[in-house]
Amino acid sequence: MFYVTLVTLLLVATATLLHYEVLQGLHRRLSGSPMPSRPKVLVVMATCFVAHALEIVLYGLGYWLLINHVGSGQLTGTAAEPQVTLSECLYFSGATYTSLGLGDLAPTGALRMLAAAQALHGLLLIGWTASFLYIAMERFWTARHGR
């Protein structure tokens, strides 16, 4: 349980910092940019998508490490039990991060705590992105149309 708690805290901190830096970087680079408004919104959307994908990969690596090298649980329903593949961990991470929850893979043991934390964290980060995207659209589109 100690290693799962430690990895969970590290992943939450790292993914939050990554997300913050991405949003801060977008704000700095696009605020004074001569780029037209429409491409700015598309840049925000594409960059945020990449940030979320990287965060899913971070969590996936955490699952893989905890399962295959620490022995802190398992993903049941995998074809490769007990040696879970990285691609299975990434798939589970994506389903958990987005709260999709397909149910074909399920964590056991202490790994359930990481999955619960990731679902909550994914919801927060997706909400943060939605808020940022709304503000960017409001700002860039209002400036373009002179309202």
DSSP file (Angstrom, degrees, kcal/mol; ACC not computed):
  #  RESIDUE AA STRUCTURE BP1 BP2  ACC     N-H-->O    O-->H-N    N-H-->O    O-->H-N    TCO  KAPPA ALPHA  PHI   PSI    X-CA   Y-CA   Z-CA
    1    1 A M     >        0   0    0      0, 0.0     4,-2.5     0, 0.0     5,-0.2   0.000 360.0 360.0 360.0 -33.7    0.0    0.0    0.0
    2    2 A F  H  >  +     0   0    0      1,-0.2     4,-2.5     2,-0.2     5,-0.2   0.931 360.0  46.3 -59.4 -47.1    2.9    2.3    0.7
    3    3 A Y  H  > S+     0   0    0      1,-0.2     4,-2.8     2,-0.2     5,-0.2   0.876 111.6  51.2 -66.7 -37.3    4.2    2.2   -2.8
    4    4 A V  H  > S+     0   0    0      2,-0.2     4,-2.6     1,-0.2    -1,-0.2   0.924 111.7  47.4 -65.0 -43.4    0.8    2.7   -4.4
    5    5 A T  H  X S+     0   0    0     -4,-2.5     4,-2.5     2,-0.2    -2,-0.2   0.927 113.9  47.7 -62.5 -45.2    0.2    5.8   -2.2
    6    6 A L  H  X S+     0   0    0     -4,-2.5     4,-2.4    -5,-0.2    -2,-0.2   0.938 114.3  45.2 -61.7 -48.5    3.7    7.1   -3.1
    7    7 A V  H  X S+     0   0    0     -4,-2.8     4,-2.7     2,-0.2     5,-0.2   0.894 112.1  53.3 -64.0 -39.7    3.2    6.5   -6.8
    8    8 A T  H  X S+     0   0    0     -4,-2.6     4,-2.7    -5,-0.2     5,-0.2   0.942 110.5  45.9 -60.4 -48.3   -0.3    8.0   -6.7
    9    9 A L  H  X S+     0   0    0     -4,-2.5     4,-2.4     1,-0.2    -2,-0.2   0.906 113.9  49.1 -62.1 -41.9    0.9   11.2   -5.0
   10   10 A L  H  X S+     0   0    0     -4,-2.4     4,-2.7    -5,-0.2    -1,-0.2   0.906 112.8  47.3 -64.2 -41.6    3.8   11.5   -7.5
   11   11 A L  H  X S+     0   0    0     -4,-2.7     4,-2.8     2,-0.2     5,-0.3   0.913 112.3  48.8 -67.9 -42.5    1.5   11.0  -10.5
   12   12 A V  H  X S+     0   0    0     -4,-2.7     4,-2.1    -5,-0.2     5,-0.2   0.937 115.5  44.7 -61.9 -45.9   -1.1   13.5   -9.3
   13   13 A A  H  X S+     0   0    0     -4,-2.4     4,-2.4    -5,-0.2    -2,-0.2   0.929 116.2  45.8 -64.2 -45.6    1.6   16.1   -8.6
   14   14 A T  H  X S+     0   0    0     -4,-2.7     4,-2.7     2,-0.2    -2,-0.2   0.928 114.9  45.7 -65.7 -46.2    3.4   15.4  -11.9
   15   15 A A  H  X S+     0   0    0     -4,-2.8     4,-2.5     2,-0.2    -1,-0.2   0.881 113.5  50.3 -66.7 -37.3    0.3   15.4  -14.1
   16   16 A T  H  X S+     0   0    0     -4,-2.1     4,-2.7    -5,-0.3    -2,-0.2   0.931 112.6  46.7 -64.8 -45.1   -1.1   18.6  -12.3
   17   17 A L  H  X S+     0   0    0     -4,-2.4     4,-2.6     2,-0.2    -2,-0.2   0.913 112.3  50.4 -62.9 -43.5    2.2   20.3  -12.9
   18   18 A L  H  X S+     0   0    0     -4,-2.7     4,-2.3     2,-0.2    -2,-0.2   0.935 112.4  46.8 -58.6 -47.3    2.3   19.2  -16.5
   19   19 A H  H  X S+     0   0    0     -4,-2.5     4,-2.5     1,-0.2     5,-0.2   0.914 112.1  50.4 -63.6 -43.4   -1.2   20.5  -17.1
   20   20 A Y  H  X S+     0   0    0     -4,-2.7     4,-2.9     1,-0.2     5,-0.2   0.935 111.5  47.9 -59.4 -47.4   -0.5   23.8  -15.4
   21   21 A E  H  X S+     0   0    0     -4,-2.6     4,-2.6     2,-0.2    -1,-0.2   0.879 111.3  50.8 -64.4 -38.2    2.6   24.4  -17.5
   22   22 A V  H  X S+     0   0    0     -4,-2.3     4,-2.4    -5,-0.2    -1,-0.2   0.949 114.3  43.2 -63.9 -48.3    0.8   23.5  -20.7
   23   23 A L  H  X S+     0   0    0     -4,-2.5     4,-2.3     2,-0.2    -2,-0.2   0.906 115.5  48.9 -65.8 -40.8   -2.0   25.9  -20.0
   24   24 A Q  H  X S+     0   0    0     -4,-2.9     4,-2.5    -5,-0.2    -1,-0.2   0.917 111.7  49.8 -63.8 -43.0    0.4   28.6  -18.8
   25   25 A G  H  X S+     0   0    0     -4,-2.6     4,-2.6    -5,-0.2     5,-0.3   0.901 110.3  50.0 -62.7 -42.1    2.5   28.2  -21.9
   26   26 A L  H  X S+     0   0    0     -4,-2.4     4,-2.5     2,-0.2     5,-0.3   0.928 110.9  49.9 -61.0 -45.0   -0.5   28.4  -24.1
   27   27 A H  H  X S+     0   0    0     -4,-2.3     4,-1.7     1,-0.2    -2,-0.2   0.936 114.0  44.4 -60.1 -47.5   -1.7   31.6  -22.4
   28   28 A R  H  X S+     0   0    0     -4,-2.5     4,-0.7     1,-0.2    -2,-0.2   0.927 117.9  42.6 -63.6 -46.0    1.7   33.2  -22.7
   29   29 A R  H  < S+     0   0    0     -4,-2.6    -1,-0.2     1,-0.2    -2,-0.2   0.838 120.6  39.1 -73.9 -33.1    2.4   32.3  -26.3
   30   30 A L  H  < S+     0   0    0     -4,-2.5     3,-0.5    -5,-0.3    -1,-0.2   0.708  97.5  76.0 -93.4 -19.5   -1.1   33.0  -27.7
   31   31 A S  H  < S+     0   0    0     -4,-1.7    -1,-0.1    -5,-0.3    -2,-0.1   0.928 112.4  22.2 -59.6 -47.5   -2.0   36.2  -25.8
   32   32 A G  S  < S+     0   0    0     -4,-0.7    -1,-0.2    -5,-0.2    -2,-0.1   0.299  95.2 127.6-102.4  10.1    0.2   38.5  -27.8
   33   33 A S        -     0   0    0     -3,-0.5    -3,-0.1     1,-0.1     7,-0.1  -0.410  57.8-142.8 -72.4 139.7    0.4   36.3  -30.9
   34   34 A P        +     0   0    0      0, 0.0    -1,-0.1     0, 0.0     3,-0.1   0.474  63.9 123.8 -77.3   0.0   -0.4   37.8  -34.3
   35   35 A M  S    S-     0   0    0      1,-0.1     5,-0.0     2,-0.1    -2,-0.0  -0.309  73.3-100.4 -59.5 140.6   -2.0   34.5  -35.2
   36   36 A P     >  -     0   0    0      0, 0.0     4,-1.4     0, 0.0    -1,-0.1  -0.202  32.9-109.9 -60.4 158.0   -5.7   34.8  -36.3
   37   37 A S  H  > S+     0   0    0      1,-0.2     4,-1.7     2,-0.2     5,-0.2   0.879 110.4  56.8 -60.3 -44.5   -8.3   33.9  -33.7
   38   38 A R  H  > S+     0   0    0      1,-0.2     4,-1.7     2,-0.2    -1,-0.2   0.927 107.7  46.1 -60.7 -48.7   -9.6   30.7  -35.3
   39   39 A P  H  > S+     0   0    0      0, 0.0     4,-2.6     0, 0.0    -1,-0.2   0.836 106.5  61.6 -63.0 -29.7   -6.2   28.9  -35.4
   40   40 A K  H  X S+     0   0    0     -4,-1.4     4,-2.3     1,-0.2    -2,-0.2   0.933 104.7  47.0 -60.3 -44.7   -5.5   30.0  -31.8
   41   41 A V  H  X S+     0   0    0     -4,-1.7     4,-2.4     1,-0.2    -1,-0.2   0.896 112.3  50.2 -64.3 -39.5   -8.5   28.0  -30.6
   42   42 A L  H  X S+     0   0    0     -4,-1.7     4,-2.7     2,-0.2     5,-0.2   0.875 109.0  51.8 -66.4 -37.1   -7.4   25.0  -32.7
   43   43 A V  H  X S+     0   0    0     -4,-2.6     4,-2.6     2,-0.2     5,-0.3   0.914 110.0  49.6 -64.1 -42.9   -3.9   25.2  -31.2
   44   44 A V  H  X S+     0   0    0     -4,-2.3     4,-2.4     2,-0.2     5,-0.2   0.941 113.0  46.9 -60.0 -47.3   -5.4   25.3  -27.7
   45   45 A M  H  X S+     0   0    0     -4,-2.4     4,-2.0     1,-0.2    -2,-0.2   0.936 115.1  44.4 -61.9 -48.4   -7.6   22.3  -28.5
   46   46 A A  H  X S+     0   0    0     -4,-2.7     4,-2.1     1,-0.2    -1,-0.2   0.906 114.4  49.1 -65.0 -42.4   -4.7   20.2  -30.0
   47   47 A T  H  X S+     0   0    0     -4,-2.6     4,-2.3    -5,-0.2    -1,-0.2   0.902 111.0  49.5 -66.1 -41.1   -2.2   21.1  -27.3
   48   48 A C  H  X S+     0   0    0     -4,-2.4     4,-2.5    -5,-0.3    -1,-0.2   0.877 108.2  54.3 -65.7 -36.6   -4.7   20.2  -24.5
   49   49 A F  H  X S+     0   0    0     -4,-2.0     4,-2.3    -5,-0.2    -2,-0.2   0.932 109.6  47.3 -60.8 -45.0   -5.4   16.9  -26.3
   50   50 A V  H  X S+     0   0    0     -4,-2.1     4,-2.5     2,-0.2    -2,-0.2   0.902 110.2  53.1 -63.4 -40.9   -1.7   16.1  -26.3
   51   51 A A  H  X S+     0   0    0     -4,-2.3     4,-2.1     1,-0.2    -2,-0.2   0.930 110.2  47.1 -60.7 -45.2   -1.4   17.1  -22.6
   52   52 A H  H  X S+     0   0    0     -4,-2.5     4,-2.3     1,-0.2    -1,-0.2   0.904 110.6  52.6 -63.2 -40.3   -4.2   14.7  -21.7
   53   53 A A  H  X S+     0   0    0     -4,-2.3     4,-2.1     1,-0.2    -1,-0.2   0.912 109.6  49.0 -61.7 -42.1   -2.6   11.9  -23.7
   54   54 A L  H  X S+     0   0    0     -4,-2.5     4,-2.4     2,-0.2    -1,-0.2   0.884 109.9  51.5 -64.6 -38.3    0.7   12.4  -21.9
   55   55 A E  H  X S+     0   0    0     -4,-2.1     4,-2.2     2,-0.2    -2,-0.2   0.887 108.5  51.0 -66.7 -38.4   -1.1   12.4  -18.5
   56   56 A I  H  X S+     0   0    0     -4,-2.3     4,-2.5     2,-0.2    -2,-0.2   0.903 110.1  50.4 -62.7 -41.2   -2.8    9.1  -19.5
   57   57 A V  H  X S+     0   0    0     -4,-2.1     4,-2.7     2,-0.2    -2,-0.2   0.911 107.5  53.7 -63.7 -42.4    0.6    7.7  -20.5
   58   58 A L  H  X S+     0   0    0     -4,-2.4     4,-1.9     1,-0.2    -2,-0.2   0.948 112.3  43.4 -57.0 -49.5    2.1    8.8  -17.1
   59   59 A Y  H  X S+     0   0    0     -4,-2.2     4,-2.5     1,-0.2    -1,-0.2   0.900 111.5  55.0 -63.8 -40.2   -0.6    6.9  -15.2
   60   60 A G  H  X S+     0   0    0     -4,-2.5     4,-2.5     1,-0.2    -1,-0.2   0.902 107.5  49.5 -59.4 -41.7   -0.3    3.9  -17.5
   61   61 A L  H  X S+     0   0    0     -4,-2.7     4,-2.7     2,-0.2    -1,-0.2   0.874 108.6  54.3 -64.2 -36.8    3.4    3.7  -16.7
   62   62 A G  H  X S+     0   0    0     -4,-1.9     4,-2.6    -5,-0.2    -2,-0.2   0.929 109.6  46.3 -61.9 -45.9    2.5    3.9  -13.0
   63   63 A Y  H  X S+     0   0    0     -4,-2.5     4,-2.7     2,-0.2     5,-0.3   0.945 113.2  49.7 -59.5 -47.9    0.2    0.9  -13.3
   64   64 A W  H  X S+     0   0    0     -4,-2.5     4,-2.6     1,-0.2     5,-0.4   0.914 112.8  46.7 -59.3 -45.4    2.7   -1.0  -15.3
   65   65 A L  H  X>S+     0   0    0     -4,-2.7     4,-2.1     1,-0.2     5,-1.1   0.936 114.3  46.5 -62.3 -48.2    5.5   -0.3  -12.8
   66   66 A L  I  <>S+     0   0    0     -4,-2.6     6,-2.6     3,-0.2     5,-1.1   0.863 118.9  41.0 -66.1 -35.7    3.3   -1.2   -9.8
   67   67 A I  I  <5S+     0   0    0     -4,-2.7     6,-0.2     4,-0.2    -2,-0.2   0.952 125.5  30.3 -76.1 -50.8    2.0   -4.4  -11.3
   68   68 A N  I  <5S+     0   0    0     -4,-2.6    -3,-0.2    -5,-0.3    -2,-0.2   0.688 133.0  24.3 -89.0 -19.6    5.1   -5.8  -13.0
   69   69 A H  I  <5S+     0   0    0     -4,-2.1    -3,-0.2    -5,-0.4    -1,-0.1   0.629 130.9  30.5-121.6 -19.5    7.9   -4.5  -10.7
   70   70 A V  I   <S-     0   0    0     -5,-1.1    -3,-0.2    -4,-0.3    -4,-0.2   0.683  88.1-135.5-110.4 -27.7    6.4   -3.9   -7.3
   71   71 A G      < +     0   0    0     -5,-1.1    -4,-0.2    -6,-0.3    -5,-0.1   0.860  50.5 147.3  74.9  36.6    3.6   -6.5   -7.2
   72   72 A S        -     0   0    0     -6,-2.6    39,-0.6     1,-0.1     2,-0.3  -0.130  67.0 -45.4 -97.8  37.5    1.0   -4.1   -5.8
   73   73 A G        -     0   0    0     -6,-0.2     2,-0.3    -7,-0.2    36,-0.2  -0.822  59.4-109.3 131.9-171.6   -2.0   -5.6   -7.5
   74   74 A Q        -     0   0    0     34,-0.5    34,-1.9    -2,-0.3     2,-0.7  -0.966  15.7-120.1-152.8 159.7   -3.2   -6.8  -10.9
   75   75 A L  E >   -A  107   0A   0     -2,-0.3     3,-0.9    32,-0.2     2,-0.2  -0.946  35.0-150.7-105.3 109.5   -5.5   -6.0  -13.8
   76   76 A T  E 3  S+A  106   0A   0     30,-3.2    30,-1.8    -2,-0.7     3,-0.1  -0.540  75.7  42.6 -80.8 147.9   -7.9   -8.8  -14.0
   77   77 A G  T 3  S+     0   0    0      1,-0.4    -1,-0.2    -2,-0.2     2,-0.2   0.408  81.3 131.0  98.4  -0.6   -9.3   -9.6  -17.4
   78   78 A T    X   -     0   0    0     -3,-0.9     3,-0.8    28,-0.1    -1,-0.4  -0.566  59.6-136.3 -85.6 150.6   -6.0   -9.2  -19.3
   79   79 A A  T 3  S+     0   0    0      1,-0.2    -1,-0.1    -2,-0.2     5,-0.1   0.745 101.7  53.1 -73.0 -23.4   -4.8  -11.8  -21.7
   80   80 A A  T >  S-     0   0    0      2,-0.1     3,-1.1     5,-0.0    -1,-0.2   0.134  86.5-176.5-104.5  20.3   -1.3  -11.7  -20.3
   81   81 A E  T <   +     0   0    0     -3,-0.8    -5,-0.0     1,-0.3    -7,-0.0  -0.327  66.6  19.6 -56.8 142.1   -2.0  -12.2  -16.6
   82   82 A P  T 3  S+     0   0    0      0, 0.0     2,-1.2     0, 0.0    -1,-0.3  -0.995 126.8  53.3 -84.5  -8.8    0.1  -12.2  -14.4
   83   83 A Q  S <  S-     0   0    0     -3,-1.1     2,-0.3    -9,-0.1   -15,-0.1  -0.721  79.6-160.7 -88.1  95.8    2.5  -10.2  -16.7
   84   84 A V        -     0   0    0     -2,-1.2   -16,-0.1   -20,-0.1     2,-0.1  -0.582  13.7-126.6 -79.7 135.4    0.4   -7.3  -17.8
   85   85 A T     >  -     0   0    0     -2,-0.3     4,-1.8     1,-0.1     5,-0.1  -0.374  15.0-117.9 -80.8 160.0    1.6   -5.5  -20.9
   86   86 A L  H  > S+     0   0    0      1,-0.2     4,-2.6     2,-0.2     5,-0.2   0.884 115.0  56.4 -62.4 -39.3    2.2   -1.8  -21.1
   87   87 A S  H  > S+     0   0    0      1,-0.2     4,-2.3     2,-0.2    -1,-0.2   0.871 106.0  50.6 -64.4 -35.2   -0.5   -1.4  -23.8
   88   88 A E  H  > S+     0   0    0      2,-0.2     4,-2.5     1,-0.2    -1,-0.2   0.892 110.9  49.2 -66.9 -38.6   -3.0   -3.0  -21.4
   89   89 A C  H  X S+     0   0    0     -4,-1.8     4,-2.4     2,-0.2    -2,-0.2   0.896 111.6  48.7 -66.4 -39.9   -2.0   -0.5  -18.7
   90   90 A L  H  X S+     0   0    0     -4,-2.6     4,-2.4     2,-0.2    -2,-0.2   0.909 111.8  49.3 -66.2 -41.7   -2.3    2.4  -21.1
   91   91 A Y  H  X S+     0   0    0     -4,-2.3     4,-2.2     2,-0.2    -2,-0.2   0.937 113.3  46.0 -61.3 -47.7   -5.7    1.2  -22.3
   92   92 A F  H  X S+     0   0    0     -4,-2.5     4,-2.3     1,-0.2    -2,-0.2   0.896 111.3  53.5 -62.6 -40.0   -6.9    0.9  -18.7
   93   93 A S  H  X S+     0   0    0     -4,-2.4     4,-3.1     1,-0.2     5,-0.2   0.914 109.1  48.0 -61.2 -44.4   -5.4    4.3  -17.8
   94   94 A G  H  X S+     0   0    0     -4,-2.4     4,-1.8     1,-0.2     6,-0.3   0.909 112.6  48.1 -63.8 -42.3   -7.3    6.0  -20.7
   95   95 A A  H  <>S+     0   0    0     -4,-2.2     5,-1.7     2,-0.2     6,-1.5   0.862 117.3  43.0 -66.3 -35.5  -10.6    4.3  -19.7
   96   96 A T  H ><5S+     0   0    0     -4,-2.3     3,-1.4     3,-0.2    -2,-0.2   0.923 110.9  53.4 -76.1 -45.7  -10.0    5.3  -16.0
   97   97 A Y  H 3<5S+     0   0    0     -4,-3.1    -2,-0.2     1,-0.3    -3,-0.2   0.876 114.9  41.3 -57.0 -41.2   -8.8    8.9  -16.7
   98   98 A T  T 3<5S-     0   0    0     -4,-1.8    -1,-0.3    -5,-0.2    -2,-0.2   0.436 109.7-123.1 -87.8   0.8  -11.8    9.7  -18.8
   99   99 A S  T < 5 +     0   0    0     -3,-1.4    -3,-0.2    -4,-0.1    -2,-0.1   0.755  69.8 136.8  59.4  26.6  -14.2    7.9  -16.4
  100  100 A L      < -     0   0    0     -5,-1.7    -4,-0.2    -6,-0.3    -5,-0.1   0.916  37.0-172.1 -66.9 -44.3  -15.3    5.7  -19.3
  101  101 A G        +     0   0    0     -6,-1.5    -5,-0.1    -9,-0.2    -9,-0.0   0.927  12.7 176.6  54.8  59.5  -15.1    2.6  -17.1
  102  102 A L        -     0   0    0      1,-0.1    -1,-0.1   -10,-0.1   -10,-0.0   0.848  29.6-141.8 -64.8 -34.3  -15.7   -0.1  -19.7
  103  103 A G        +     0   0    0      2,-0.3    -1,-0.1     1,-0.0    -2,-0.0   0.429  69.9 112.9  90.1  -1.3  -15.2   -2.8  -17.1
  104  104 A D  S    S+     0   0    0      1,-0.1     2,-0.4   -12,-0.0   -12,-0.0   0.782  83.6  39.5 -75.0 -24.1  -13.3   -5.3  -19.2
  105  105 A L  S    S-     0   0    0    -13,-0.1    -2,-0.3   -17,-0.0   -28,-0.2  -0.972  73.9-175.5-120.3 140.4  -10.2   -4.7  -17.0
  106  106 A A  E     -A   76   0A   0    -30,-1.8   -30,-3.2    -2,-0.4     2,-0.1  -0.998  21.0-127.3-138.6 134.7  -10.4   -4.3  -13.3
  107  107 A P  E     -A   75   0A   0      0, 0.0     2,-0.3     0, 0.0   -32,-0.2  -0.464  23.8-160.1 -77.3 151.3   -7.7   -3.5  -10.7
  108  108 A T    >   +     0   0    0    -34,-1.9     3,-1.2    -2,-0.1   -34,-0.5  -0.856  49.4   1.8-124.0 163.7   -7.2   -5.6   -7.7
  109  109 A G  T >  S-     0   0    0     -2,-0.3     3,-1.7     1,-0.2     4,-0.2  -0.212 125.9 -16.9  64.0-149.2   -5.5   -5.0   -4.4
  110  110 A A  T >> S+     0   0    0      1,-0.3     3,-1.6     2,-0.2     4,-0.7   0.679 121.6  81.3 -65.3 -17.9   -4.0   -1.7   -3.5
  111  111 A L  H <> S+     0   0    0     -3,-1.2     4,-2.0   -39,-0.6    -1,-0.3   0.738  76.7  72.8 -61.1 -22.4   -4.1   -0.7   -7.2
  112  112 A R  H <> S+     0   0    0     -3,-1.7     4,-2.2     1,-0.2    -1,-0.3   0.828  90.8  57.7 -62.5 -30.8   -7.7    0.2   -6.8
  113  113 A M  H <> S+     0   0    0     -3,-1.6     4,-2.4    -4,-0.2    -1,-0.2   0.905 105.7  48.4 -66.7 -41.2   -6.7    3.3   -4.8
  114  114 A L  H  X S+     0   0    0     -4,-0.7     4,-2.7     2,-0.2    -2,-0.2   0.915 111.1  51.1 -63.6 -42.5   -4.6    4.5   -7.8
  115  115 A A  H  X S+     0   0    0     -4,-2.0     4,-2.2     2,-0.2    -2,-0.2   0.905 110.8  48.1 -62.7 -41.8   -7.5    3.9  -10.1
  116  116 A A  H  X S+     0   0    0     -4,-2.2     4,-1.9     2,-0.2    -1,-0.2   0.924 113.6  46.9 -64.5 -44.1   -9.9    5.8   -7.9
  117  117 A A  H  X S+     0   0    0     -4,-2.4     4,-2.7     1,-0.2    -2,-0.2   0.895 111.3  51.9 -64.8 -39.5   -7.5    8.7   -7.6
  118  118 A Q  H  X S+     0   0    0     -4,-2.7     4,-3.2     2,-0.2     5,-0.2   0.901 107.3  52.1 -65.5 -40.2   -6.9    8.8  -11.3
  119  119 A A  H  X S+     0   0    0     -4,-2.2     4,-1.9     2,-0.2    -1,-0.2   0.928 113.9  43.6 -61.5 -44.7  -10.6    8.9  -12.1
  120  120 A L  H  X S+     0   0    0     -4,-1.9     4,-2.1     2,-0.2    -2,-0.2   0.920 116.0  47.8 -65.0 -43.9  -11.0   11.9   -9.8
  121  121 A H  H  X S+     0   0    0     -4,-2.7     4,-2.8     1,-0.2     5,-0.2   0.902 109.8  52.3 -66.1 -41.9   -7.9   13.6  -11.1
  122  122 A G  H  X S+     0   0    0     -4,-3.2     4,-2.7     1,-0.2     5,-0.2   0.913 108.7  51.3 -59.5 -42.9   -8.8   13.0  -14.8
  123  123 A L  H  X S+     0   0    0     -4,-1.9     4,-2.2    -5,-0.2    -1,-0.2   0.917 111.6  47.4 -60.3 -44.0  -12.2   14.6  -14.1
  124  124 A L  H  X S+     0   0    0     -4,-2.1     4,-2.3     2,-0.2    -2,-0.2   0.922 113.9  46.3 -63.8 -44.8  -10.5   17.6  -12.5
  125  125 A L  H  X S+     0   0    0     -4,-2.8     4,-2.2     2,-0.2    -2,-0.2   0.881 112.3  50.0 -69.1 -37.4   -8.0   18.0  -15.4
  126  126 A I  H  X S+     0   0    0     -4,-2.7     4,-2.4    -5,-0.2    -1,-0.2   0.902 112.0  49.2 -66.0 -40.0  -10.7   17.6  -18.1
  127  127 A G  H  X S+     0   0    0     -4,-2.2     4,-2.4    -5,-0.2    -2,-0.2   0.892 109.3  52.2 -63.8 -39.8  -12.8   20.2  -16.3
  128  128 A W  H  X S+     0   0    0     -4,-2.3     4,-2.4     2,-0.2    -2,-0.2   0.912 110.8  47.9 -61.7 -43.7   -9.8   22.5  -16.1
  129  129 A T  H  X S+     0   0    0     -4,-2.2     4,-3.0     2,-0.2     5,-0.2   0.914 109.9  51.9 -63.8 -43.5   -9.2   22.1  -19.8
  130  130 A A  H  X S+     0   0    0     -4,-2.4     4,-2.2     1,-0.2    -2,-0.2   0.910 111.5  47.4 -60.8 -42.1  -12.9   22.8  -20.6
  131  131 A S  H  X S+     0   0    0     -4,-2.4     4,-2.3     2,-0.2    -1,-0.2   0.924 113.5  47.5 -64.1 -45.0  -12.8   26.0  -18.5
  132  132 A F  H  X S+     0   0    0     -4,-2.4     4,-2.6     1,-0.2    -2,-0.2   0.909 112.2  49.6 -63.4 -42.8   -9.6   27.1  -20.2
  133  133 A L  H  X S+     0   0    0     -4,-3.0     4,-2.6     2,-0.2     5,-0.2   0.889 109.8  51.5 -65.0 -39.6  -10.9   26.4  -23.7
  134  134 A Y  H  X S+     0   0    0     -4,-2.2     4,-2.6    -5,-0.2    -2,-0.2   0.936 111.9  46.3 -61.6 -46.4  -14.1   28.3  -22.9
  135  135 A I  H  X S+     0   0    0     -4,-2.3     4,-2.7     2,-0.2     5,-0.2   0.912 112.6  50.7 -63.6 -42.2  -12.1   31.3  -21.8
  136  136 A A  H  X S+     0   0    0     -4,-2.6     4,-3.1     2,-0.2     5,-0.4   0.925 112.4  46.4 -62.0 -44.7   -9.9   31.1  -24.8
  137  137 A M  H  X S+     0   0    0     -4,-2.6     4,-2.5     2,-0.2     5,-0.5   0.926 113.4  48.9 -63.8 -44.3  -12.8   30.9  -27.2
  138  138 A E  H  X S+     0   0    0     -4,-2.6     4,-1.7    -5,-0.2     5,-0.2   0.930 117.1  42.2 -60.3 -45.7  -14.6   33.8  -25.4
  139  139 A R  H  X S+     0   0    0     -4,-2.7     4,-2.0    -5,-0.2    -2,-0.2   0.948 120.5  38.7 -68.5 -50.8  -11.4   35.9  -25.6
  140  140 A F  H  X S+     0   0    0     -4,-3.1     4,-1.6    -5,-0.2    -3,-0.2   0.896 120.3  43.8 -72.5 -40.0  -10.3   35.1  -29.1
  141  141 A W  H  X S+     0   0    0     -4,-2.5     4,-2.0    -5,-0.4    -1,-0.2   0.858 113.6  50.6 -75.8 -33.6  -13.6   35.1  -30.7
  142  142 A T  H  X>S+     0   0    0     -4,-1.7     5,-1.6    -5,-0.5     4,-0.9   0.915 111.1  49.5 -67.1 -41.4  -14.9   38.2  -28.9
  143  143 A A  H  <5S+     0   0    0     -4,-2.0     3,-0.2    -5,-0.2    -2,-0.2   0.875 111.4  50.3 -62.9 -37.2  -11.7   40.0  -30.0
  144  144 A R  H  <5S+     0   0    0     -4,-1.6    -1,-0.2     1,-0.2    -2,-0.2   0.891 116.4  38.8 -69.1 -40.2  -12.2   38.9  -33.6
  145  145 A H  H  <5S-     0   0    0     -4,-2.0    -1,-0.2    -5,-0.1    -2,-0.2   0.434 107.5-122.2 -95.1   0.5  -15.8   40.0  -33.8
  146  146 A G  T  <5       0   0    0     -4,-0.9    -3,-0.2    -3,-0.2    -4,-0.1   0.778 360.0 360.0  70.0  28.5  -15.3   43.2  -31.8
  147  147 A R      <       0   0    0     -5,-1.6    -4,-0.2    -6,-0.2    -5,-0.1   0.431 360.0 360.0 -95.7 360.0  -17.9   42.5  -29.1
